């Protein structure tokens, strides 16, 4: 059967692992933002150097 909690937890774990790899400080993410009630958003502006 469908286990909604397990599926949501799986996404959360994957996002956490990605943040650990790409963020300078995963507890204060700059690239992958959490949009409460919606999901996640990649902020490419954090990756721009300003040139």
Phi and psi restraints in degrees (range 20) as a CNS / XPLOR table:
assign (resid 1 and name C) (resid 2 and name N)
       (resid 2 and name CA) (resid 2 and name C) 1.0 -85.4 20.0 2
assign (resid 2 and name N) (resid 2 and name CA)
       (resid 2 and name C) (resid 3 and name N) 1.0 125.0 20.0 2
assign (resid 2 and name C) (resid 3 and name N)
       (resid 3 and name CA) (resid 3 and name C) 1.0 -115.3 20.0 2
assign (resid 3 and name N) (resid 3 and name CA)
       (resid 3 and name C) (resid 4 and name N) 1.0 92.8 20.0 2
assign (resid 3 and name C) (resid 4 and name N)
       (resid 4 and name CA) (resid 4 and name C) 1.0 -59.3 20.0 2
assign (resid 4 and name N) (resid 4 and name CA)
       (resid 4 and name C) (resid 5 and name N) 1.0 -42.8 20.0 2
assign (resid 4 and name C) (resid 5 and name N)
       (resid 5 and name CA) (resid 5 and name C) 1.0 -61.7 20.0 2
assign (resid 5 and name N) (resid 5 and name CA)
       (resid 5 and name C) (resid 6 and name N) 1.0 -43.7 20.0 2
assign (resid 5 and name C) (resid 6 and name N)
       (resid 6 and name CA) (resid 6 and name C) 1.0 -62.7 20.0 2
assign (resid 6 and name N) (resid 6 and name CA)
       (resid 6 and name C) (resid 7 and name N) 1.0 -40.3 20.0 2
assign (resid 6 and name C) (resid 7 and name N)
       (resid 7 and name CA) (resid 7 and name C) 1.0 -66.6 20.0 2
assign (resid 7 and name N) (resid 7 and name CA)
       (resid 7 and name C) (resid 8 and name N) 1.0 -42.0 20.0 2
assign (resid 7 and name C) (resid 8 and name N)
       (resid 8 and name CA) (resid 8 and name C) 1.0 -65.5 20.0 2
assign (resid 8 and name N) (resid 8 and name CA)
       (resid 8 and name C) (resid 9 and name N) 1.0 -42.2 20.0 2
assign (resid 8 and name C) (resid 9 and name N)
       (resid 9 and name CA) (resid 9 and name C) 1.0 -62.8 20.0 2
assign (resid 9 and name N) (resid 9 and name CA)
       (resid 9 and name C) (resid 10 and name N) 1.0 -37.5 20.0 2
assign (resid 9 and name C) (resid 10 and name N)
       (resid 10 and name CA) (resid 10 and name C) 1.0 -61.2 20.0 2
assign (resid 10 and name N) (resid 10 and name CA)
       (resid 10 and name C) (resid 11 and name N) 1.0 -44.3 20.0 2
assign (resid 10 and name C) (resid 11 and name N)
       (resid 11 and name CA) (resid 11 and name C) 1.0 -62.9 20.0 2
assign (resid 11 and name N) (resid 11 and name CA)
       (resid 11 and name C) (resid 12 and name N) 1.0 -44.7 20.0 2
assign (resid 11 and name C) (resid 12 and name N)
       (resid 12 and name CA) (resid 12 and name C) 1.0 -59.1 20.0 2
assign (resid 12 and name N) (resid 12 and name CA)
       (resid 12 and name C) (resid 13 and name N) 1.0 -43.2 20.0 2
assign (resid 12 and name C) (resid 13 and name N)
       (resid 13 and name CA) (resid 13 and name C) 1.0 -64.8 20.0 2
assign (resid 13 and name N) (resid 13 and name CA)
       (resid 13 and name C) (resid 14 and name N) 1.0 -43.1 20.0 2
assign (resid 13 and name C) (resid 14 and name N)
       (resid 14 and name CA) (resid 14 and name C) 1.0 -64.5 20.0 2
assign (resid 14 and name N) (resid 14 and name CA)
       (resid 14 and name C) (resid 15 and name N) 1.0 -42.6 20.0 2
assign (resid 14 and name C) (resid 15 and name N)
       (resid 15 and name CA) (resid 15 and name C) 1.0 -62.1 20.0 2
assign (resid 15 and name N) (resid 15 and name CA)
       (resid 15 and name C) (resid 16 and name N) 1.0 -42.5 20.0 2
assign (resid 15 and name C) (resid 16 and name N)
       (resid 16 and name CA) (resid 16 and name C) 1.0 -60.2 20.0 2
assign (resid 16 and name N) (resid 16 and name CA)
       (resid 16 and name C) (resid 17 and name N) 1.0 -43.6 20.0 2
assign (resid 16 and name C) (resid 17 and name N)
       (resid 17 and name CA) (resid 17 and name C) 1.0 -67.0 20.0 2
assign (resid 17 and name N) (resid 17 and name CA)
       (resid 17 and name C) (resid 18 and name N) 1.0 -38.6 20.0 2
assign (resid 17 and name C) (resid 18 and name N)
       (resid 18 and name CA) (resid 18 and name C) 1.0 -64.6 20.0 2
assign (resid 18 and name N) (resid 18 and name CA)
       (resid 18 and name C) (resid 19 and name N) 1.0 -44.7 20.0 2
assign (resid 18 and name C) (resid 19 and name N)
       (resid 19 and name CA) (resid 19 and name C) 1.0 -59.2 20.0 2
assign (resid 19 and name N) (resid 19 and name CA)
       (resid 19 and name C) (resid 20 and name N) 1.0 -39.8 20.0 2
assign (resid 19 and name C) (resid 20 and name N)
       (resid 20 and name CA) (resid 20 and name C) 1.0 -61.4 20.0 2
assign (resid 20 and name N) (resid 20 and name CA)
       (resid 20 and name C) (resid 21 and name N) 1.0 -28.8 20.0 2
assign (resid 20 and name C) (resid 21 and name N)
       (resid 21 and name CA) (resid 21 and name C) 1.0 -86.5 20.0 2
assign (resid 21 and name N) (resid 21 and name CA)
       (resid 21 and name C) (resid 22 and name N) 1.0 -33.1 20.0 2
assign (resid 21 and name C) (resid 22 and name N)
       (resid 22 and name CA) (resid 22 and name C) 1.0 -110.0 20.0 2
assign (resid 22 and name N) (resid 22 and name CA)
       (resid 22 and name C) (resid 23 and name N) 1.0 -19.0 20.0 2
assign (resid 22 and name C) (resid 23 and name N)
       (resid 23 and name CA) (resid 23 and name C) 1.0 -91.6 20.0 2
assign (resid 23 and name N) (resid 23 and name CA)
       (resid 23 and name C) (resid 24 and name N) 1.0 143.2 20.0 2
assign (resid 23 and name C) (resid 24 and name N)
       (resid 24 and name CA) (resid 24 and name C) 1.0 -65.8 20.0 2
assign (resid 24 and name N) (resid 24 and name CA)
       (resid 24 and name C) (resid 25 and name N) 1.0 -41.6 20.0 2
assign (resid 24 and name C) (resid 25 and name N)
       (resid 25 and name CA) (resid 25 and name C) 1.0 -132.7 20.0 2
assign (resid 25 and name N) (resid 25 and name CA)
       (resid 25 and name C) (resid 26 and name N) 1.0 97.3 20.0 2
assign (resid 25 and name C) (resid 26 and name N)
       (resid 26 and name CA) (resid 26 and name C) 1.0 -58.2 20.0 2
assign (resid 26 and name N) (resid 26 and name CA)
       (resid 26 and name C) (resid 27 and name N) 1.0 -22.7 20.0 2
assign (resid 26 and name C) (resid 27 and name N)
       (resid 27 and name CA) (resid 27 and name C) 1.0 -76.9 20.0 2
assign (resid 27 and name N) (resid 27 and name CA)
       (resid 27 and name C) (resid 28 and name N) 1.0 -14.2 20.0 2
assign (resid 27 and name C) (resid 28 and name N)
       (resid 28 and name CA) (resid 28 and name C) 1.0 -131.0 20.0 2
assign (resid 28 and name N) (resid 28 and name CA)
       (resid 28 and name C) (resid 29 and name N) 1.0 72.7 20.0 2
assign (resid 28 and name C) (resid 29 and name N)
       (resid 29 and name CA) (resid 29 and name C) 1.0 -64.4 20.0 2
assign (resid 29 and name N) (resid 29 and name CA)
       (resid 29 and name C) (resid 30 and name N) 1.0 139.1 20.0 2
assign (resid 29 and name C) (resid 30 and name N)
       (resid 30 and name CA) (resid 30 and name C) 1.0 -107.4 20.0 2
assign (resid 30 and name N) (resid 30 and name CA)
       (resid 30 and name C) (resid 31 and name N) 1.0 -29.9 20.0 2
assign (resid 30 and name C) (resid 31 and name N)
       (resid 31 and name CA) (resid 31 and name C) 1.0 -93.5 20.0 2
assign (resid 31 and name N) (resid 31 and name CA)
       (resid 31 and name C) (resid 32 and name N) 1.0 -50.5 20.0 2
assign (resid 31 and name C) (resid 32 and name N)
       (resid 32 and name CA) (resid 32 and name C) 1.0 -105.6 20.0 2
assign (resid 32 and name N) (resid 32 and name CA)
       (resid 32 and name C) (resid 33 and name N) 1.0 105.9 20.0 2
assign (resid 32 and name C) (resid 33 and name N)
       (resid 33 and name CA) (resid 33 and name C) 1.0 -95.1 20.0 2
assign (resid 33 and name N) (resid 33 and name CA)
       (resid 33 and name C) (resid 34 and name N) 1.0 144.7 20.0 2
assign (resid 33 and name C) (resid 34 and name N)
       (resid 34 and name CA) (resid 34 and name C) 1.0 -89.9 20.0 2
assign (resid 34 and name N) (resid 34 and name CA)
       (resid 34 and name C) (resid 35 and name N) 1.0 126.7 20.0 2
assign (resid 34 and name C) (resid 35 and name N)
       (resid 35 and name CA) (resid 35 and name C) 1.0 -107.9 20.0 2
assign (resid 35 and name N) (resid 35 and name CA)
       (resid 35 and name C) (resid 36 and name N) 1.0 99.4 20.0 2
assign (resid 35 and name C) (resid 36 and name N)
       (resid 36 and name CA) (resid 36 and name C) 1.0 -58.7 20.0 2
assign (resid 36 and name N) (resid 36 and name CA)
       (resid 36 and name C) (resid 37 and name N) 1.0 132.6 20.0 2
assign (resid 36 and name C) (resid 37 and name N)
       (resid 37 and name CA) (resid 37 and name C) 1.0 84.0 20.0 2
assign (resid 37 and name N) (resid 37 and name CA)
       (resid 37 and name C) (resid 38 and name N) 1.0 -5.6 20.0 2
assign (resid 37 and name C) (resid 38 and name N)
       (resid 38 and name CA) (resid 38 and name C) 1.0 -123.1 20.0 2
assign (resid 38 and name N) (resid 38 and name CA)
       (resid 38 and name C) (resid 39 and name N) 1.0 -57.3 20.0 2
assign (resid 38 and name C) (resid 39 and name N)
       (resid 39 and name CA) (resid 39 and name C) 1.0 155.5 20.0 2
assign (resid 39 and name N) (resid 39 and name CA)
       (resid 39 and name C) (resid 40 and name N) 1.0 -129.4 20.0 2
assign (resid 39 and name C) (resid 40 and name N)
       (resid 40 and name CA) (resid 40 and name C) 1.0 -126.6 20.0 2
assign (resid 40 and name N) (resid 40 and name CA)
       (resid 40 and name C) (resid 41 and name N) 1.0 154.8 20.0 2
assign (resid 40 and name C) (resid 41 and name N)
       (resid 41 and name CA) (resid 41 and name C) 1.0 -138.1 20.0 2
assign (resid 41 and name N) (resid 41 and name CA)
       (resid 41 and name C) (resid 42 and name N) 1.0 132.7 20.0 2
assign (resid 41 and name C) (resid 42 and name N)
       (resid 42 and name CA) (resid 42 and name C) 1.0 -88.3 20.0 2
assign (resid 42 and name N) (resid 42 and name CA)
       (resid 42 and name C) (resid 43 and name N) 1.0 124.8 20.0 2
assign (resid 42 and name C) (resid 43 and name N)
       (resid 43 and name CA) (resid 43 and name C) 1.0 -102.1 20.0 2
assign (resid 43 and name N) (resid 43 and name CA)
       (resid 43 and name C) (resid 44 and name N) 1.0 95.5 20.0 2
assign (resid 43 and name C) (resid 44 and name N)
       (resid 44 and name CA) (resid 44 and name C) 1.0 -72.7 20.0 2
assign (resid 44 and name N) (resid 44 and name CA)
       (resid 44 and name C) (resid 45 and name N) 1.0 -16.5 20.0 2
assign (resid 44 and name C) (resid 45 and name N)
       (resid 45 and name CA) (resid 45 and name C) 1.0 -61.0 20.0 2
assign (resid 45 and name N) (resid 45 and name CA)
       (resid 45 and name C) (resid 46 and name N) 1.0 -31.8 20.0 2
assign (resid 45 and name C) (resid 46 and name N)
       (resid 46 and name CA) (resid 46 and name C) 1.0 -65.0 20.0 2
assign (resid 46 and name N) (resid 46 and name CA)
       (resid 46 and name C) (resid 47 and name N) 1.0 -20.1 20.0 2
assign (resid 46 and name C) (resid 47 and name N)
       (resid 47 and name CA) (resid 47 and name C) 1.0 -92.5 20.0 2
assign (resid 47 and name N) (resid 47 and name CA)
       (resid 47 and name C) (resid 48 and name N) 1.0 -12.7 20.0 2
assign (resid 47 and name C) (resid 48 and name N)
       (resid 48 and name CA) (resid 48 and name C) 1.0 -79.6 20.0 2
assign (resid 48 and name N) (resid 48 and name CA)
       (resid 48 and name C) (resid 49 and name N) 1.0 141.5 20.0 2
assign (resid 48 and name C) (resid 49 and name N)
       (resid 49 and name CA) (resid 49 and name C) 1.0 -89.6 20.0 2
assign (resid 49 and name N) (resid 49 and name CA)
       (resid 49 and name C) (resid 50 and name N) 1.0 -8.5 20.0 2
assign (resid 49 and name C) (resid 50 and name N)
       (resid 50 and name CA) (resid 50 and name C) 1.0 89.6 20.0 2
assign (resid 50 and name N) (resid 50 and name CA)
       (resid 50 and name C) (resid 51 and name N) 1.0 9.1 20.0 2
